[in-house]
């Protein structure tokens, strides 16, 4: 199981990626788009939109799992060491305005959920 965690101005959401969904993503994805900055932006925006809905108890759907697959794969397979993240990924938007987005390894970050 892989995971992308999104920290948006104090709200934290985990997007778990079942192994079979990740395998299907890798099998069906065009290899030329694995490290697309545009694709990363679209995937992050999709996860952000899910969080902004603010509905408690709602599970991530297929679109969000696909977006999480893209984010996780983007960093874990990136050939540029400066962009490479090993393991689960954390997306950080401290202010929640999209002005500054950072990505980090979940191993390096400890977040307290404020829900």
DAMOZI-V482923 format. One record per backbone hydrogen bond with DSSP energy under -0.5 kcal/mol. CO is the residue of the C=O (numbers start at 1). NH is the residue of the N-H. Records with the same first field share a line. If there is no record, write none. Layout:
BEGIN
CO = NH, NH
END
This chain:
BEGIN
2 = 17
3 = 89
4 = 15
5 = 7, 91
6 = 8, 13
7 = 9, 93
8 = 11
10 = 114
11 = 8
13 = 6
14 = 16
15 = 4
16 = 18
17 = 2
18 = 22
19 = 23
20 = 24
21 = 25
22 = 26
23 = 27
24 = 28
25 = 29
29 = 31
30 = 33
31 = 34
33 = 36
36 = 40
37 = 41
38 = 42
39 = 43
40 = 44
41 = 45
42 = 46
43 = 47
44 = 48
45 = 49
46 = 50
47 = 51
48 = 52
49 = 53
50 = 53, 54
51 = 54
54 = 56
55 = 58
61 = 65
62 = 66
63 = 67
64 = 68
65 = 69
66 = 70
67 = 71
68 = 72
69 = 73
70 = 74
71 = 75
72 = 76
73 = 77
75 = 85
79 = 81
80 = 83, 84
85 = 87
88 = 106
89 = 5
90 = 92, 104
91 = 7, 93
92 = 102
93 = 9
102 = 92
104 = 90
105 = 108, 109
106 = 109
111 = 113
END
